Amino acid sequence: MRLALAAFALVILALVAAPALAEPGYESGDREVNAQARTFFDQGMDHIKKKQWALAIQSFMQAVRIEPQYVEAWNNLGYAYRKNTDNQRALDAYKRALEIRPDYKYAHEYIGRLYVALGNRAMAMRHYEILRRLDAKLAAELLRAIEANDADLGDG
């Protein structure tokens, strides 16, 4: 009887937990992201695809206002600022992404590219070394950009 009751409890638990496991929310690190922030993030990504940098900046700014720990939004905000040639704001956004998640590989790649654009090879190499430990393929792409002194080389 105890075994049957335990089995029944496990079935009920599985039925309750299954929907939560089947549709995980978008995560920023270990946290689930607010749906409205995610909507602004998605809009920003659409603007990036269309190279609408100012609109992308607005969307990512809205996302981080709603969700200040949204590392992906900070990183893409930096990307949009860099593409819009607002290098100081790009640097600030990348640094914020790395404050939130120091091992976020894409922020290391993009800040490395920004340092290439700024002519700061030493800082670009510093982020390359960190990135090499996190993702060898991304690191190789960054190294090619550093060696060519071309921040946009291989950067979609």
For each residue, the residues with C-beta under 8 A, 3 or more apart:
1: 4 5
2: 5 6
3: 6 7
4: 1 7 8
5: 1 2 8 9
6: 2 3 9 10
7: 3 4 10 11
8: 4 5 11 12
9: 5 6 12 13
10: 6 7 13 14
11: 7 8 14 15
12: 8 9 15 16
13: 9 10 16 17
14: 10 11 17 18
15: 11 12 18
16: 12 13 19 20
17: 13 14 20 21
18: 14 15 21 22
19: 16 22 23
20: 16 17 23 24
21: 17 18 24
22: 18 19
23: 19 20
24: 20 21 27 32
25: 32 33 35
26: 32 33 38
27: 24 30 31 32 33
28: 31 33 67 69 70 71 72 73 100
29: 69 71 100 101
30: 27
31: 27 28 69
32: 24 25 26 27
33: 25 26 27 28 37 38 41 67 70
34: 37 38 66 67
35: 25 38 39
36: 39 40 66
37: 33 34 40 41 62 63 64 66 67 70 73
38: 26 33 34 35 41 42 63
39: 35 36 42 43
40: 36 37 43 44 59 60 62 63 66 73
41: 33 37 38 44 45 59 60 63 70 72 73 76
42: 38 39 45 46
43: 39 40 46 47 55 59
44: 40 41 47 48 55 56 57 59 60 63 73 76 77 80
45: 41 42 48 49 56 76
46: 42 43 49 50
47: 43 44 50 52 53 55 56 59 80
48: 44 45 51 52 53 56 76 79 80 83
49: 45 46
50: 46 47
51: 48 83
52: 47 48 55 56
53: 47 48 56 57 80 81 83 84
54: 57 58 84
55: 43 44 47 52 58 59
56: 44 45 47 48 52 53 59 60 76 80
57: 44 53 54 60 61 77 80 81 84
58: 54 55 61 62
59: 40 41 43 44 47 55 56 62 63
60: 40 41 44 56 57 63 64 73 74 76 77 80
61: 57 58 64 65 77
62: 37 40 58 59 65 66
63: 37 38 40 41 44 59 60 66 67 70 73 77
64: 37 60 61 67 68 70 73 74 77
65: 61 62 68
66: 34 36 37 40 62 63 70
67: 28 33 34 37 63 64 70 73
68: 64 65
69: 28 29 31 100
70: 28 33 37 41 63 64 66 67 73 74
71: 28 29 74 75 97 100 101 104 107
72: 28 41 75 76 97 106
73: 28 37 40 41 44 60 63 64 67 70 76 77
74: 60 64 70 71 77 78 93 94 96 97 100 107
75: 71 72 78 79 93 94 97 104 106 107 110
76: 41 44 45 48 56 60 72 73 79 80
77: 44 57 60 61 63 64 73 74 80 81 93
78: 74 75 81 82 89 90 91 92 93 94 97 107 110 111 114
79: 48 75 76 82 83 90 110
80: 44 47 48 53 56 57 60 76 77 83 84
81: 53 57 77 78 84 86 87 89 90 93
82: 78 79 85 86 87 90 110 113 114 117 151
83: 48 51 53 79 80
84: 53 54 57 80 81
85: 82
86: 81 82 89 90
87: 81 82 90 91 114 117 118
88: 91 92
89: 78 81 86 92 93
90: 78 79 81 82 86 87 93 94 114
91: 78 87 88 94 95 111 114
92: 78 88 89 95 96
93: 74 75 77 78 81 89 90 96 97
94: 74 75 78 90 91 97 98 107 110 111 114
95: 91 92 98 99 111
96: 74 92 93 99 100
97: 71 72 74 75 78 93 94 100 101 104 107
98: 94 95 101 102 104 107 108 111
99: 95 96 102
100: 28 29 69 71 74 96 97 104
101: 29 71 97 98 104 107
102: 98 99
103: 134
104: 71 75 97 98 100 101 107 108
105: 108 109 131 134 135 138
106: 72 75 109 110 138
107: 71 74 75 78 94 97 98 101 104 110 111
108: 98 104 105 111 112 127 130 131 134 142
109: 105 106 112 113 127 131 138 139 141 142
110: 75 78 79 82 94 106 107 113 114
111: 78 91 94 95 98 107 108 114 115 127
112: 108 109 115 116 123 124 127 128 131 142 145 146
113: 82 109 110 116 117 124 142 145 151 152 155
114: 78 82 87 90 91 94 110 111 117 118 151
115: 111 112 118 120 121 123 124 127
116: 112 113 119 120 121 124 145 146 149 150 151
117: 82 87 113 114 151
118: 87 114 115
119: 116
120: 115 116 123 124
121: 115 116 124 125 146 149
122: 125 126
123: 112 115 120 126 127
124: 112 113 115 116 120 121 127 128 142 146
125: 121 122 128 129 146
126: 122 123 129 130
127: 108 109 111 112 115 123 124 130 131 142
128: 112 124 125 131 132 139 142 143 146
129: 125 126 132 133
130: 108 126 127 133 134
131: 105 108 109 112 127 128 134 135 138 139 142
132: 128 129 136 139
133: 129 130
134: 103 105 108 130 131 138 139
135: 105 131 138 139
136: 132 139 140
137: 140 141
138: 105 106 109 131 134 135 141 142
139: 109 128 131 132 134 135 136 142 143
140: 136 137 143 144
141: 109 137 138 144 145 154 155
142: 108 109 112 113 124 127 128 131 138 139 145 146
143: 128 139 140 146 147
144: 140 141 147 148 153 154
145: 112 113 116 141 142 148 150 151 152 153 154 155
146: 112 116 121 124 125 128 142 143 149
147: 143 144
148: 144 145 153
149: 116 121 146
150: 116 145 153
151: 82 113 114 116 117 145 155
152: 113 145 155
153: 144 145 148 150
154: 141 144 145
155: 113 141 145 151 152
156:
